Amino acid sequence: MATDSKTTAQDASKNPPERSRKHLIAFAVMMILTAVAFAAVATGALPVAGLVTLLLVMAAIQVVIQFFTFMHLDQKGHFFPIFFTGAGLLFAVVVVLGVWLLL
């Protein structure tokens, strides 16, 4: 039992500067995406349909970055969280499309 916790601690401490750099880059990209979103809304340069599309695409990019950087879904042993997240997203898309087609 002690060796399991020791191995986990060693895995977590591998290349801390590299992991910190990855987190900082991801955070910077998300801040840039947020600033672009605010600027796009504030300037009103895009039509509403284009603005909504831009915001949804940037939000999806941020979700992917957060899943794989801050929730560590890019590491081994995370099959079930990824599977159930994907299944939930698929279910949500089907429900939204179904409601949209009913209206």
Buried (B, 14 or more C-beta within 10 A) or exposed (E): EEEEEEEEEEEEEEEEEEBEEBEEEBBEBBEEBEEEBEEBEEEEEBEEEEBEEBBEEBEEEBEEBBBBBEEEBEEEEBEEEBEEBEEEEEEEEEEEEEEEEEE
